[in-house]
Amino acid sequence: MDLVNLVNHPLVRIVDLRSSLSDYLKAHIPNAVYLNFESLRVPEKGIPAQAPDRIYLERLLGENLCLSNNMWIILYSEKSNINATILSWSLDFLGYKKFALLNGGWEKWWWEKFPATQEFPSISSKKFFGKVIQETLAEKKYVLNRLNAKNVVIIDARSPKQYSGEYGEEIRKGHIPGAINIFWEKTLNGEEIKVWKNKDDLERLFYGFGVTRDKEIIVYSGTGKEASHLYFTLKHILQYPNVRLYRGSWIEWSSDPNLPVKLGYD
């Protein structure tokens, strides 16, 4: 899909998810609407940064992003596209398949001198309807029941120091017992401009950790954002058939004193 030829298409919605509104105001892809990724993190029973429900997402997508079910939605953020993948997972969660990510994000677009503007898009609210796909989601109890399952791989997408417990801001540090550590940035090439590695390199990366297509894969991170990047890589680039995001992630797991944690490197 060549985005440069689609920026004015009436059935394409482009969403800018860069962390800084200021960056969007300075320049963005023509007809891109801005959404801060924090809109996709809500408190639940006192725990911060959890997943909003279907009704919240339907309203956000339809009324705020002006997306209807017959439209394509193209997502981008900065460098690694980490903000974009949390929205792409939300679309997967709602059973919506007409989405794509701009590989290389804003930096690659700007470097290649494609069109940019400071003007806001002229768009109107629409109705959006989703159907929850439970197979995209792993909840706390679901993860707990699979800690010792032979056909399940749990991946911690955080940095090695967060995984080991050397660093962390949560009430308890460490990782879910049995989880392996694959830092999400290992899937990318580049410095100033980051793009996904080619499929062969990605296959070798995951196979090297025993992450194979015949297994159920559960990914988590601090709040689910970094893990959504691995989710997208595994499910939509490599097309692994059975991938779930533990959306509550470490911020939920670590807050429950009844759940086991492990320190160090497995």
TORDOGU-700845 format. One record per residue: residue number from 1; x, y, z of N, C-alpha, C in turn. Coordinates in Angstrom, 3 decimals. Layout:
! TORDOGU-700845
ATOM  resi       nc1       nc2       nc3      cac1      cac2      cac3       cc1       cc2       cc3
ATOM   NUM         X         Y         Z         X         Y         Z         X         Y         Z
...
END
This chain:
! TORDOGU-700845
ATOM  resi       nc1       nc2       nc3      cac1      cac2      cac3       cc1       cc2       cc3
ATOM     1     0.850    -1.192     0.000     0.000     0.000     0.000     0.883     1.239     0.000
ATOM     2     0.706     2.097    -0.984     1.517     3.303    -1.149     0.748     4.494    -0.594
ATOM     3     1.106     4.912     0.614     0.320     5.932     1.314     0.328     7.270     0.598
ATOM     4     1.425     7.616    -0.063     1.529     8.935    -0.675     0.421     9.164    -1.698
ATOM     5    -0.094     8.087    -2.286    -1.174     8.205    -3.266    -2.561     8.119    -2.639
ATOM     6    -2.621     7.970    -1.323    -3.907     7.746    -0.657    -4.279     8.837     0.347
ATOM     7    -3.436     9.855     0.504    -3.664    10.836     1.578    -4.986    11.593     1.410
ATOM     8    -5.494    11.684     0.200    -6.753    12.399    -0.032    -7.928    11.473    -0.313
ATOM     9    -7.718    10.181    -0.154    -8.784     9.223    -0.458    -9.879     9.304     0.610
ATOM    10   -11.140     9.395     0.210   -12.228     9.560     1.202   -12.444     8.340     2.097
ATOM    11   -11.944     7.184     1.684   -12.135     5.982     2.492   -10.858     5.570     3.221
ATOM    12    -9.951     6.524     3.388    -8.718     6.285     4.148    -8.634     7.299     5.278
ATOM    13    -8.445     6.797     6.494    -8.227     7.670     7.638    -6.794     7.466     8.135
ATOM    14    -6.038     8.526     8.181    -4.656     8.483     8.657    -4.619     9.023    10.089
ATOM    15    -3.947     8.307    10.978    -3.891     8.712    12.389    -2.440     8.879    12.813
ATOM    16    -2.134    10.055    13.309    -0.810    10.404    13.842    -0.825    10.153    15.350
ATOM    17     0.007     9.228    15.813     0.048     8.869    17.231     1.380     9.240    17.882
ATOM    18     2.061    10.225    17.335     3.318    10.640    17.956     3.072    11.151    19.379
ATOM    19     4.079    11.016    20.213     3.927    11.355    21.634     3.669    12.838    21.849
ATOM    20     4.205    13.672    20.969     4.135    15.119    21.156     3.115    15.771    20.232
ATOM    21     2.119    16.414    20.807     1.183    17.208    20.008     1.923    18.326    19.280
ATOM    22     2.949    18.865    19.920     3.734    19.935    19.311     4.342    19.492    17.980
ATOM    23     4.822    18.253    17.919     5.380    17.740    16.664     4.322    17.680    15.572
ATOM    24     3.122    17.256    15.960     2.021    17.215    14.985     1.695    18.614    14.469
ATOM    25     1.679    19.593    15.370     1.344    20.965    14.967     2.389    21.551    14.018
ATOM    26     3.645    21.143    14.198     4.713    21.649    13.327     4.614    21.073    11.922
ATOM    27     4.262    19.810    11.817     4.129    19.166    10.508     3.587    17.755    10.682
ATOM    28     2.719    17.335     9.774     2.183    15.982     9.790     1.777    15.580     8.375
ATOM    29     1.473    14.321     8.202     1.024    13.833     6.902    -0.325    14.467     6.575
ATOM    30    -0.526    14.932     5.343    -1.806    15.558     4.991    -2.995    14.675     5.348
ATOM    31    -4.002    15.301     5.951    -5.268    14.676     6.366    -5.122    13.712     7.533
ATOM    32    -3.970    13.740     8.204    -3.812    12.919     9.399    -4.487    13.599    10.584
ATOM    33    -5.246    12.814    11.360    -5.862    13.308    12.583    -4.980    12.877    13.752
ATOM    34    -4.837    13.729    14.758    -3.939    13.424    15.870    -4.670    12.713    17.004
ATOM    35    -4.011    11.685    17.550    -4.513    10.993    18.735    -3.340    10.692    19.650
ATOM    36    -3.397    11.164    20.881    -2.372    10.801    21.849    -2.648     9.383    22.357
ATOM    37    -1.609     8.558    22.377    -1.794     7.155    22.758    -2.324     6.991    24.169
ATOM    38    -2.181     8.012    25.029    -2.710     7.908    26.393    -4.233     7.741    26.388
ATOM    39    -4.879     8.113    25.296    -6.327     7.902    25.173    -6.679     6.421    25.159
ATOM    40    -5.673     5.571    24.952    -5.887     4.131    24.891    -5.497     3.442    26.192
ATOM    41    -5.268     4.241    27.258    -4.926     3.689    28.564    -5.826     4.319    29.608
ATOM    42    -6.623     3.493    30.290    -7.579     3.991    31.274    -7.413     3.221    32.587
ATOM    43    -7.790     3.837    33.704    -7.726     3.107    34.975    -8.860     2.087    35.083
ATOM    44    -8.556     0.988    35.741    -9.578    -0.034    35.992    -9.415    -0.560    37.410
ATOM    45   -10.415    -0.307    38.258   -10.399    -0.730    39.653    -9.124    -0.255    40.356
ATOM    46    -8.711     0.953    40.042    -7.563     1.555    40.689    -6.232     1.316    39.994
ATOM    47    -6.190     0.370    39.069    -4.942     0.061    38.369    -4.848     0.935    37.123
ATOM    48    -3.763     1.687    36.972    -3.661     2.604    35.825    -3.294     1.881    34.527
ATOM    49    -3.510     2.599    33.414    -3.012     2.199    32.088    -3.551     0.856    31.615
ATOM    50    -4.843     0.610    31.855    -5.462    -0.621    31.397    -6.235    -0.385    30.094
ATOM    51    -6.740    -1.458    29.515    -7.401    -1.381    28.208    -8.823    -0.846    28.349
ATOM    52    -9.210     0.109    27.516   -10.607     0.539    27.497   -11.494    -0.545    26.885
ATOM    53   -12.790    -0.476    27.184   -13.694    -1.515    26.682   -14.193    -1.187    25.270
ATOM    54   -15.010    -2.097    24.746   -15.495    -1.976    23.370   -16.253    -0.676    23.151
ATOM    55   -17.130    -0.317    24.062   -17.964     0.876    23.873   -17.098     2.132    23.820
ATOM    56   -16.124     2.219    24.705   -15.186     3.358    24.707   -14.462     3.445    23.364
ATOM    57   -13.951     2.296    22.898   -13.185     2.290    21.657   -14.055     2.622    20.453
ATOM    58   -15.268     2.103    20.434   -16.165     2.414    19.320   -16.421     3.912    19.224
ATOM    59   -16.623     4.535    20.360   -16.869     5.979    20.361   -15.627     6.753    19.930
ATOM    60   -14.474     6.349    20.446   -13.224     7.009    20.076   -12.978     6.913    18.575
ATOM    61   -13.156     5.718    18.025   -12.881     5.499    16.609   -13.897     6.200    15.716
ATOM    62   -15.170     6.105    16.076   -16.202     6.688    15.230   -16.368     8.188    15.394
ATOM    63   -16.582     8.624    16.624   -16.877    10.035    16.864   -15.630    10.917    16.832
ATOM    64   -14.519    10.421    17.333   -13.319    11.255    17.441   -12.371    11.108    16.254
ATOM    65   -12.126     9.872    15.837   -11.246     9.654    14.684   -12.011     9.643    13.367
ATOM    66   -13.334     9.699    13.466   -14.185     9.792    12.260   -13.958     8.609    11.324
ATOM    67   -13.960     7.425    11.915   -13.748     6.188    11.175   -15.043     5.398    11.106
ATOM    68   -15.384     4.925     9.928   -16.515     4.015     9.765   -15.983     2.666     9.299
ATOM    69   -16.848     1.650     9.339   -16.387     0.283     9.108   -16.010    -0.020     7.666
ATOM    70   -16.291     0.885     6.752   -15.903     0.649     5.360   -14.599     1.354     4.986
ATOM    71   -13.900     1.902     5.970   -12.694     2.685     5.709   -11.428     1.934     6.122
ATOM    72   -10.327     2.261     5.456    -9.001     1.838     5.900    -8.452     2.870     6.883
ATOM    73    -7.709     2.400     7.878    -7.067     3.300     8.829    -5.561     3.031     8.792
ATOM    74    -4.785     4.079     8.543    -3.334     3.985     8.448    -2.728     4.686     9.663
ATOM    75    -1.851     4.002    10.369    -1.322     4.494    11.635     0.172     4.767    11.519
ATOM    76     0.598     5.831    12.198     2.036     6.065    12.304     2.328     6.828    13.589
ATOM    77     3.560     6.654    14.066     4.054     7.464    15.176     5.522     7.755    14.907
ATOM    78     6.345     7.906    15.935     7.736     8.248    15.699     8.609     7.008    15.735
ATOM    79     9.644     7.024    14.942    10.687     6.009    14.869    10.149     4.587    14.858
ATOM    80     9.948     4.025    16.016     9.645     2.606    16.134     8.183     2.263    15.935
ATOM    81     7.312     3.260    15.865     5.859     3.050    15.724     5.233     2.398    16.951
ATOM    82     5.883     2.535    18.100     5.379     1.849    19.291     4.012     2.373    19.734
ATOM    83     3.749     3.658    19.526     2.427     4.181    19.883     1.364     3.683    18.920
ATOM    84     1.754     3.485    17.663     0.806     3.046    16.655     0.359     1.605    16.888
ATOM    85     1.263     0.766    17.405     0.894    -0.647    17.541    -0.117    -0.888    18.657
ATOM    86    -0.195     0.009    19.642    -1.210    -0.202    20.680    -2.602     0.068    20.113
ATOM    87    -2.727     0.997    19.163    -4.012     1.197    18.502    -4.293     0.065    17.528
ATOM    88    -3.268    -0.435    16.851    -3.503    -1.555    15.928    -3.988    -2.785    16.692
ATOM    89    -3.443    -3.006    17.907    -3.964    -4.126    18.702    -5.428    -3.878    19.085
ATOM    90    -5.772    -2.651    19.434    -7.152    -2.329    19.796    -8.101    -2.622    18.631
ATOM    91    -7.651    -2.344    17.420    -8.454    -2.654    16.235    -8.592    -4.163    16.063
ATOM    92    -7.507    -4.892    16.286    -7.572    -6.354    16.257    -8.558    -6.868    17.300
ATOM    93    -8.499    -6.301    18.484    -9.387    -6.672    19.585   -10.853    -6.504    19.187
ATOM    94   -11.135    -5.502    18.366   -12.500    -5.246    17.900   -12.833    -5.994    16.615
ATOM    95   -11.924    -6.829    16.150   -12.189    -7.607    14.948   -12.093    -6.819    13.658
ATOM    96   -11.414    -5.678    13.703   -11.320    -4.813    12.525   -10.014    -5.100    11.788
ATOM    97   -10.101    -5.387    10.497    -8.942    -5.853     9.750    -8.390    -4.834     8.759
ATOM    98    -9.104    -3.732     8.540    -8.674    -2.776     7.505    -7.735    -1.721     8.095
ATOM    99    -6.573    -2.169     8.531    -5.603    -1.216     9.063    -4.205    -1.594     8.604
ATOM   100    -3.331    -0.594     8.618    -1.929    -0.804     8.261    -1.075     0.196     9.029
ATOM   101     0.206    -0.128     9.190     1.157     0.774     9.832     2.165     1.278     8.807
ATOM   102     2.572     2.516     8.975     3.572     3.111     8.099     4.959     2.719     8.600
ATOM   103     5.611     1.787     7.903     6.924     1.306     8.321     7.936     2.453     8.269
ATOM   104     8.644     2.653     9.365     9.581     3.758     9.460     8.986     5.003    10.084
ATOM   105     7.651     5.016    10.212     6.977     6.110    10.895     7.211     7.475    10.268
ATOM   106     7.010     8.498    11.076     7.118     9.877    10.603     8.515    10.196    10.075
ATOM   107     9.554     9.703    10.745    10.912    10.045    10.348    11.210     9.619     8.921
ATOM   108    10.782     8.430     8.526    11.037     7.953     7.167    10.237     8.773     6.147
ATOM   109     9.002     9.093     6.497     8.175     9.924     5.622     8.839    11.290     5.384
ATOM   110     9.297    11.903     6.462     9.918    13.232     6.372    11.245    13.170     5.620
ATOM   111    12.052    12.161     5.893    13.347    12.007     5.248    13.192    11.795     3.739
ATOM   112    12.131    11.104     3.333    11.901    10.853     1.906    11.199    12.024     1.216
ATOM   113    10.976    13.104     2.001    10.427    14.355     1.461     9.043    14.186     0.844
ATOM   114     8.234    13.347     1.456     6.837    13.225     1.054     6.054    14.414     1.608
ATOM   115     4.847    14.664     1.098     4.101    15.866     1.497     3.835    15.937     3.000
ATOM   116     3.889    17.149     3.529     3.565    17.407     4.935     2.817    18.723     5.017
ATOM   117     2.066    18.901     6.078     1.238    20.093     6.223     1.101    20.452     7.697
ATOM   118     0.610    21.657     7.952     0.205    22.056     9.301    -1.316    22.167     9.403
ATOM   119    -2.002    21.985     8.314    -3.462    22.101     8.310    -4.111    20.873     8.923
ATOM   120    -5.249    21.110     9.584    -6.010    20.001    10.157    -6.962    19.428     9.099
ATOM   121    -7.268    18.141     9.200    -8.206    17.564     8.236    -9.628    18.063     8.478
ATOM   122   -10.408    18.159     7.420   -11.817    18.518     7.525   -12.635    17.236     7.436
ATOM   123   -13.010    16.713     8.593   -13.688    15.416     8.660   -14.852    15.512     9.636
ATOM   124   -15.754    14.547     9.569   -16.942    14.561    10.428   -17.114    13.222    11.124
ATOM   125   -17.783    13.253    12.267   -17.977    12.057    13.075   -18.762    10.996    12.327
ATOM   126   -18.453     9.734    12.653   -19.119     8.606    12.010   -19.490     7.571    13.074
ATOM   127   -20.116     6.505    12.632   -20.444     5.391    13.512   -19.480     4.249    13.236
ATOM   128   -18.949     3.697    14.303   -18.046     2.556    14.182   -18.533     1.453    15.110
ATOM   129   -18.543     0.220    14.597   -19.012    -0.919    15.387   -17.954    -2.017    15.375
ATOM   130   -17.660    -2.543    16.558   -16.690    -3.625    16.672   -17.295    -4.848    17.336
ATOM   131   -16.622    -5.975    17.173   -17.017    -7.223    17.827   -15.778    -7.789    18.508
ATOM   132   -15.823    -7.889    19.816   -14.649    -8.291    20.587   -14.185    -9.689    20.180
ATOM   133   -12.888    -9.786    19.891   -12.241   -11.064    19.581   -11.400   -11.458    20.788
ATOM   134   -11.927   -12.348    21.598   -11.260   -12.707    22.850    -9.901   -13.354    22.630
ATOM   135    -9.708   -13.955    21.458    -8.450   -14.651    21.183    -7.262   -13.704    21.023
ATOM   136    -7.525   -12.401    20.963    -6.431   -11.426    20.889    -5.915   -11.052    22.274
ATOM   137    -6.658   -11.413    23.300    -6.441   -10.904    24.651    -6.137   -12.030    25.637
ATOM   138    -5.173   -11.785    26.508    -4.937   -12.658    27.667    -5.151   -11.826    28.920
ATOM   139    -5.997   -12.304    29.812    -6.225   -11.624    31.076    -5.406   -12.298    32.171
ATOM   140    -5.355   -11.663    33.325    -4.471   -12.104    34.408    -4.669   -13.583    34.758
ATOM   141    -5.895   -13.998    34.961    -6.170   -15.386    35.333    -5.768   -16.338    34.221
ATOM   142    -5.984   -15.910    32.989    -5.617   -16.727    31.829    -4.110   -16.984    31.821
ATOM   143    -3.333   -15.929    32.077    -1.872   -16.069    32.106    -1.451   -16.975    33.255
ATOM   144    -2.027   -16.757    34.428    -1.683   -17.549    35.607    -1.899   -19.042    35.357
ATOM   145    -2.967   -19.384    34.679    -3.301   -20.793    34.417    -2.391   -21.434    33.380
ATOM   146    -1.557   -20.645    32.731    -0.685   -21.178    31.673     0.797   -21.057    31.993
ATOM   147     1.118   -20.780    33.232     2.528   -20.583    33.588     3.377   -21.820    33.333
ATOM   148     2.819   -22.999    33.500     3.598   -24.228    33.352     3.193   -25.051    32.129
ATOM   149     2.413   -24.455    31.250     1.962   -25.186    30.061     3.114   -25.336    29.065
ATOM   150     3.300   -26.540    28.536     4.420   -26.815    27.636     4.267   -26.164    26.269
ATOM   151     3.033   -25.959    25.836     2.804   -25.426    24.492     2.588   -23.916    24.484
ATOM   152     2.951   -23.248    25.586     2.753   -21.794    25.709     4.098   -21.119    25.938
ATOM   153     4.329   -20.022    25.219     5.513   -19.190    25.444     5.042   -17.816    25.898
ATOM   154     5.531   -17.365    27.039     5.239   -16.020    27.537     6.471   -15.155    27.291
ATOM   155     6.256   -14.033    26.613     7.368   -13.149    26.257     7.231   -11.823    26.990
ATOM   156     8.283   -11.433    27.662     8.392   -10.122    28.304     9.138    -9.202    27.335
ATOM   157     8.463    -8.152    26.870     9.022    -7.269    25.840     9.833    -6.113    26.407
ATOM   158     9.972    -6.036    27.729    10.691    -4.919    28.348    12.198    -5.077    28.194
ATOM   159    12.923    -4.070    28.656    14.378    -4.117    28.607    14.893    -5.208    29.543
ATOM   160    16.107    -5.724    29.296    16.658    -6.766    30.176    16.717    -6.358    31.651
ATOM   161    17.038    -5.106    31.939    17.118    -4.675    33.336    15.751    -4.630    34.009
ATOM   162    14.714    -4.312    33.249    13.366    -4.361    33.814    12.950    -5.805    34.041
ATOM   163    13.264    -6.657    33.090    12.941    -8.085    33.190    13.610    -8.715    34.409
ATOM   164    14.878    -8.394    34.632    15.626    -9.020    35.724    15.251    -8.461    37.087
ATOM   165    14.647    -7.275    37.107    14.324    -6.630    38.371    15.367    -5.637    38.827
ATOM   166    16.431    -5.444    38.026    17.443    -4.439    38.370    16.864    -3.033    38.327
ATOM   167    15.861    -2.852    37.495    15.241    -1.539    37.350    13.731    -1.718    37.254
ATOM   168    13.002    -0.746    37.783    11.555    -0.781    37.683    10.933     0.212    38.649
ATOM   169     9.781     0.718    38.270     9.088     1.694    39.103     7.874     1.104    39.807
ATOM   170     7.509    -0.114    39.453     6.318    -0.726    40.033     6.563    -1.184    41.470
ATOM   171     5.502    -1.541    42.139     5.590    -1.914    43.561     6.427    -3.178    43.757
ATOM   172     6.421    -4.068    42.773     7.305    -5.237    42.781     8.053    -5.288    41.457
ATOM   173     9.296    -5.724    41.526    10.138    -5.780    40.329    10.349    -7.235    39.914
ATOM   174    10.821    -7.409    38.686    11.080    -8.750    38.178    10.202    -9.066    36.985
ATOM   175     9.866   -10.360    36.826     9.069   -10.782    35.676     8.168   -11.954    36.051
ATOM   176     7.257   -12.272    35.158     6.375   -13.421    35.357     7.210   -14.694    35.255
ATOM   177     7.110   -15.598    36.224     7.919   -16.823    36.188     7.722   -17.600    34.886
ATOM   178     8.836   -18.007    34.302     8.792   -18.760    33.055     8.822   -17.918    31.803
ATOM   179     8.625   -16.602    31.946     8.641   -15.717    30.774    10.065   -15.572    30.253
ATOM   180    10.182   -15.509    28.923    11.468   -15.219    28.311    11.509   -13.734    27.964
ATOM   181    12.700   -13.197    27.829    12.862   -11.770    27.556    13.305   -11.539    26.118
ATOM   182    12.438   -10.918    25.322    12.802   -10.461    23.977    12.478    -8.972    23.926
ATOM   183    13.487    -8.151    24.093    13.295    -6.708    24.070    12.705    -6.309    22.721
ATOM   184    11.630    -5.543    22.752    10.860    -5.271    21.540    11.680    -4.599    20.444
ATOM   185    12.696    -3.820    20.790    13.487    -3.130    19.773    14.397    -4.071    18.986
ATOM   186    14.527    -5.321    19.429    15.320    -6.288    18.675    14.709    -6.590    17.304
ATOM   187    13.447    -6.231    17.115    12.777    -6.510    15.838    13.053    -5.432    14.796
ATOM   188    13.826    -4.403    15.160    13.987    -3.239    14.292    15.427    -3.068    13.829
ATOM   189    15.575    -2.413    12.681    16.859    -1.963    12.171    16.877    -0.447    12.110
ATOM   190    18.068     0.154    12.274    18.203     1.593    12.095    18.382     2.333    13.403
ATOM   191    18.796     3.584    13.274    18.989     4.455    14.419    17.982     5.605    14.377
ATOM   192    18.250     6.603    13.534    17.335     7.736    13.424    16.028     7.347    12.748
ATOM   193    16.134     6.437    11.786    14.952     5.897    11.118    14.910     4.405    11.408
ATOM   194    13.865     3.960    12.083    13.759     2.561    12.464    12.686     1.865    11.619
ATOM   195    13.059     0.746    11.016    12.121    -0.066    10.239    12.215    -1.503    10.730
ATOM   196    11.178    -2.277    10.452    11.216    -3.678    10.838    12.284    -4.428    10.063
ATOM   197    12.927    -5.372    10.724    13.838    -6.281    10.044    13.067    -7.094     9.012
ATOM   198    13.767    -7.667     8.065    13.075    -8.480     7.072    12.550    -9.766     7.714
ATOM   199    11.643   -10.418     7.036    10.952   -11.566     7.624    11.904   -12.697     8.002
ATOM   200    12.904   -12.950     7.171    13.843   -14.030     7.490    14.583   -13.755     8.788
ATOM   201    15.032   -12.516     8.965    15.737   -12.160    10.202    14.818   -12.240    11.412
ATOM   202    13.560   -11.834    11.227    12.604   -11.912    12.330    12.305   -13.363    12.694
ATOM   203    12.159   -14.215    11.690    11.936   -15.639    11.948    13.093   -16.220    12.754
ATOM   204    14.316   -15.896    12.363    15.482   -16.422    13.075    15.537   -15.908    14.510
ATOM   205    15.182   -14.628    14.688    15.177   -14.056    16.034    14.253   -14.835    16.957
ATOM   206    13.012   -15.034    16.535    12.045   -15.696    17.411    12.308   -17.194    17.541
ATOM   207    12.711   -17.838    16.453    13.026   -19.261    16.535    14.176   -19.507    17.489
ATOM   208    15.120   -18.563    17.537    16.251   -18.703    18.448    15.850   -18.726    19.912
ATOM   209    14.692   -18.166    20.209    14.159   -18.180    21.577    13.111   -19.281    21.781
ATOM   210    12.937   -20.124    20.783    11.948   -21.191    20.897    10.524   -20.749    20.659
ATOM   211    10.369   -19.582    20.044     9.027   -19.060    19.741     8.644   -19.561    18.358
ATOM   212     7.891   -20.651    18.328     7.537   -21.303    17.074     6.033   -21.235    16.826
ATOM   213     5.663   -21.468    15.581     4.275   -21.273    15.153     3.288   -22.244    15.796
ATOM   214     3.778   -23.361    16.284     2.886   -24.367    16.856     2.491   -24.047    18.298
ATOM   215     3.063   -22.980    18.855     2.808   -22.666    20.258     1.873   -21.460    20.410
ATOM   216     1.202   -21.420    21.547     0.454   -20.224    21.909     1.435   -19.219    22.512
ATOM   217     1.351   -17.990    22.040     2.299   -16.967    22.467     1.543   -15.855    23.195
ATOM   218     2.001   -15.538    24.391     1.441   -14.443    25.185     2.539   -13.402    25.381
ATOM   219     2.271   -12.168    24.999     3.264   -11.104    25.132     2.792   -10.088    26.171
ATOM   220     3.740    -9.569    26.932     3.415    -8.515    27.894     4.610    -7.586    28.038
ATOM   221     4.374    -6.431    28.655     5.448    -5.462    28.918     5.089    -4.707    30.187
ATOM   222     5.420    -3.410    30.250     5.072    -2.630    31.432     3.584    -2.354    31.496
ATOM   223     3.067    -1.740    30.437     1.630    -1.432    30.365     0.977    -2.028    29.125
ATOM   224     1.720    -2.827    28.376     1.183    -3.448    27.163     1.591    -2.737    25.884
ATOM   225     2.125    -1.543    25.997     2.455    -0.783    24.782     3.607    -1.429    24.024
ATOM   226     4.724    -1.703    24.705     5.861    -2.330    24.045     5.487    -3.724    23.545
ATOM   227     4.702    -4.434    24.338     4.288    -5.775    23.938     3.404    -5.750    22.693
ATOM   228     2.647    -4.669    22.510     1.804    -4.578    21.313     2.657    -4.542    20.051
ATOM   229     3.879    -4.052    20.182     4.803    -4.033    19.040     5.205    -5.459    18.661
ATOM   230     5.522    -6.282    19.674     5.824    -7.688    19.405     4.591    -8.419    18.889
ATOM   231     3.440    -8.103    19.445     2.184    -8.704    18.971     2.008    -8.442    17.478
ATOM   232     2.174    -7.178    17.061     2.021    -6.836    15.651     3.047    -7.580    14.796
ATOM   233     4.290    -7.634    15.279     5.355    -8.305    14.527     5.029    -9.779    14.317
ATOM   234     4.632   -10.441    15.392     4.360   -11.874    15.311     3.093   -12.180    14.508
ATOM   235     2.040   -11.438    14.759     0.760   -11.777    14.140     0.607   -11.237    12.728
ATOM   236     1.056   -10.011    12.490     0.757    -9.378    11.207     1.925    -9.350    10.234
ATOM   237     3.148    -9.438    10.730     4.285    -9.528     9.807     4.657   -10.995     9.570
ATOM   238     4.803   -11.761    10.644     5.160   -13.172    10.515     3.958   -14.095    10.432
ATOM   239     2.775   -13.568    10.745     1.509   -14.306    10.632     1.483   -15.565    11.497
ATOM   240     1.974   -15.433    12.715     1.817   -16.506    13.683     0.321   -16.637    14.010
ATOM   241    -0.179   -17.854    14.127    -1.631   -18.028    14.240    -2.227   -17.785    15.618
ATOM   242    -1.421   -17.873    16.683    -1.997   -17.867    18.033    -1.186   -16.945    18.945
ATOM   243    -1.497   -15.655    18.880    -0.772   -14.643    19.655    -1.773   -13.836    20.479
ATOM   244    -1.485   -13.664    21.744    -2.333   -12.870    22.625    -1.498   -11.802    23.329
ATOM   245    -2.125   -10.669    23.576    -1.512    -9.608    24.375    -2.088    -9.648    25.786
ATOM   246    -1.192    -9.782    26.777    -1.637    -9.606    28.159    -1.696    -8.110    28.389
ATOM   247    -2.875    -7.546    28.216    -3.037    -6.092    28.196    -2.791    -5.452    29.564
ATOM   248    -3.108    -6.171    30.638    -2.846    -5.636    31.968    -1.367    -5.521    32.257
ATOM   249    -0.618    -6.461    31.704     0.839    -6.492    31.734     1.423    -6.371    33.148
ATOM   250     2.689    -5.977    33.222     3.394    -6.000    34.501     2.791    -5.052    35.529
ATOM   251     2.224    -3.946    35.081     1.669    -2.984    36.031     0.498    -3.600    36.805
ATOM   252    -0.246    -4.496    36.163    -1.324    -5.203    36.857    -0.777    -6.383    37.648
ATOM   253     0.067    -7.196    37.010     0.590    -8.401    37.655     1.349    -8.070    38.943
ATOM   254     2.217    -7.059    38.871     3.060    -6.730    40.020     2.274    -6.149    41.188
ATOM   255     1.086    -5.633    40.902     0.280    -5.022    41.963    -0.480    -6.049    42.794
ATOM   256    -0.520    -7.296    42.344    -1.260    -8.351    43.035    -0.284    -9.186    43.867
ATOM   257    -0.293    -9.038    45.195     0.687    -9.754    46.031     0.509   -11.266    46.021
ATOM   258    -0.603   -11.748    45.508    -0.846   -13.182    45.457    -0.232   -13.848    44.227
ATOM   259     0.280   -13.052    43.304     0.844   -13.607    42.079     2.358   -13.748    42.199
ATOM   260     2.921   -14.805    41.624     4.367   -15.028    41.739     5.164   -14.097    40.831
ATOM   261     6.342   -13.729    41.279     7.281   -12.965    40.463     8.654   -13.612    40.591
ATOM   262     9.498   -13.354    39.618    10.846   -13.911    39.646    11.849   -12.818    39.334
ATOM   263    12.968   -12.839    40.020    14.060   -11.904    39.785    15.182   -12.598    39.013
ATOM   264    15.999   -11.801    38.361    17.146   -12.343    37.644    16.816   -12.729    36.219
ATOM   265    17.776   -13.394    35.577    17.637   -13.810    34.178    17.411   -15.309    34.117
ATOM   266    16.396   -15.722    33.401    16.154   -17.167    33.240    17.125   -17.744    32.217
END
